[in-house]
Each structure stands twice: as C-alpha cells, then as structure tokens.
Amino acid sequence: MGIYKLSFKNLRRNRLRNFFAVLRITFGVMILLVLLSSGLGLNTFLKQANSFDEGANVTSSHSIPSSVTTHINSLLGNFSNSSVVKKVRGLVNYAVYIIDGLASLVLLVGILDIINTMGFNLKERKKEIGTLKTFGFSKRQLLISLSLEAGFLGFFGSICGLILGSVILIFLASFIGIATSILLPIWLIIGVIPLTTILSMIIGLFPAWFACNIDVMEAFAHE
C-alpha cells in the first residue's frame, strides 16, 4: 500500500501546476452544474406547462407562479391553444440538449488538462519511477498509483466546483423564486464527484502508461 500513499503525497509536488489543474477542473464542474441545472429548469417549466395545458391543478411548491402564466397568456393569447407556444417548447427542448452538450464539453476540456499536467509532472520524475521499478514494483502498481494521483486532482476540483456551483444556483433559485431542489437535485450533487474523479483517473492513465514504459537505464540517464 506504500506506493498508493505516494499518490496523495505527490500532489504536494509542483503545487502551482497542480493548483491550476484543479482550478480548471473546478471551473468545468461549476459550468457543468450551472448549465445542466438550466436545462433541468427548462424541462421542469415545460412539464408544468403541459400540466397547465391539460387543466391540471398544479399547487406544489415547484409549480409555475400564476403571475407567470397570466403574463404569458397576455402576450400570446390562450396559452393552452397557442401554436406559437408549442413551437417554442420544441425549440426549448433542442436548447436543453445543446446546453447539456456544452456542459459536458466544458467539463471534458477541464479534465483533459490532466494529460498536460500529469505529463509534465511525470517527465520530471523519471528517476523516481525508475527507482520504484528497481525496487520491484510492477507496472500495474505504478499505473494504479499514477492514475490515483490524477483522480485526486479531479476529486478536489469536483468538490470545489460543486461548492461554487451550488452557491450560484442557490442564489439564482432564491432570486427567481423557484425551489432549489429543482435546479440542484440530489442526484446531480451525488453524481458529479465520482463522475469527475473516475474520468480523471481514466484520462490520467494515458500519461501514466508512457511513464511506466520507460526503461530503467533511460530513466537514470535523463537525470
């Protein structure tokens, strides 16, 4: 287990580089939460609008305020019979897909920076990797250790992004007058941290694989 403990200790090396990697992941997670939550809010609006069309008596805390419905009716006429509104709903559905795609793309770009960060980190630690090989550590152990190091970057970035994104969404929910649980459902909070961590570990395997395949003599020769 000693080699796996190095994964956490190695984060203290190249602190500035690792800090900026975590910062970029934080930004990606924050944007992911805000954009996904925007899509969830639009979906909720559409569902409640459909309930209105069917004459449902929507009285829950998540319902569209009657003032909003009245305002829409004043602009577009009969809300339930307006063909314009139906077209708008179709456009909103497409907008939700686009927003979700952009959110995933922003997060992926932030996580992909791990390749660059880990690449520079491991390039500077060739001698250490060669030493671990001479001590009998297998390629599999080295791969797991180095991917865990990348996973830690994603883990800390996801936590920071979740905190910042939650603060923004709570503020928006109170400003708009909508329940926070609509914009920030519990499944999104629970899922974002393991998703980001696992993706970071998988992406971190790429530079780790090249580092683990270096010849021991070559590792010492470059020092």
Residue pairs with C-beta under 8 A, 6 or more apart in sequence:
3 132
3 137
3 141
3 142
3 145
4 141
4 144
4 145
4 148
6 145
7 145
7 146
7 148
7 149
7 151
7 152
8 148
8 149
8 152
10 121
10 125
10 149
11 18
11 149
11 152
11 153
13 121
13 125
14 120
14 121
14 124
17 117
17 120
17 121
18 117
18 121
18 153
20 117
21 113
21 114
21 117
21 153
21 157
22 153
22 156
22 157
22 160
23 157
24 110
24 113
24 157
25 110
25 111
25 113
25 114
25 153
25 154
25 156
25 157
25 158
25 161
25 196
25 200
26 110
26 157
26 158
26 160
26 161
26 164
27 106
27 110
27 161
28 106
28 107
28 108
28 109
28 110
28 111
28 157
28 161
29 107
29 110
29 157
29 158
29 160
29 161
29 162
29 165
29 192
29 196
30 161
30 164
30 165
30 168
31 103
31 106
31 107
31 165
32 103
32 104
32 106
32 107
32 161
32 165
32 192
33 161
33 162
33 165
33 166
33 168
33 169
33 184
33 188
33 192
34 103
34 165
34 168
34 169
35 99
35 100
35 102
35 103
35 106
36 99
36 100
36 103
36 188
37 165
37 169
37 183
37 184
37 188
38 99
39 95
39 96
39 99
39 100
39 103
40 182
40 183
40 185
40 188
41 178
41 182
41 183
42 92
42 95
42 96
42 99
43 96
44 62
44 182
45 64
45 92
46 89
46 92
46 93
48 58
48 62
48 63
48 64
49 64
49 79
49 85
49 89
51 58
52 58
52 64
52 69
52 79
52 80
53 79
53 80
55 80
58 64
61 179
62 178
62 179
62 181
62 182
65 177
69 79
72 79
72 85
73 79
76 82
76 84
76 85
79 85
107 196
108 199
110 157
111 154
111 196
111 199
111 200
111 203
112 203
114 150
114 153
114 154
114 200
114 203
114 204
115 203
115 204
115 206
115 207
117 153
118 146
118 149
118 150
118 204
118 207
118 208
119 207
121 149
122 129
122 146
122 207
122 208
122 210
122 211
123 211
125 211
126 211
126 214
126 218
126 219
126 222
126 223
127 219
127 220
127 222
127 223
129 142
129 211
129 212
129 214
129 219
130 214
130 216
130 217
130 218
130 219
130 220
132 142
133 142
133 216
133 219
134 216
139 212
139 213
142 208
142 211
142 212
143 205
143 208
143 209
143 212
146 204
146 205
146 207
146 208
146 211
146 212
147 201
147 202
147 204
147 205
147 208
148 201
149 204
150 200
150 201
150 203
150 204
150 205
150 208
151 197
151 198
151 200
151 201
151 204
153 200
153 204
154 196
154 197
154 198
154 199
154 200
154 201
155 193
155 196
155 197
155 200
157 196
157 200
158 192
158 193
158 195
158 196
158 197
159 193
161 192
161 196
162 189
162 192
162 193
166 184
166 189
169 180
169 183
169 184
170 180
170 184
172 183
173 179
173 180
173 182
173 183
173 184
174 180
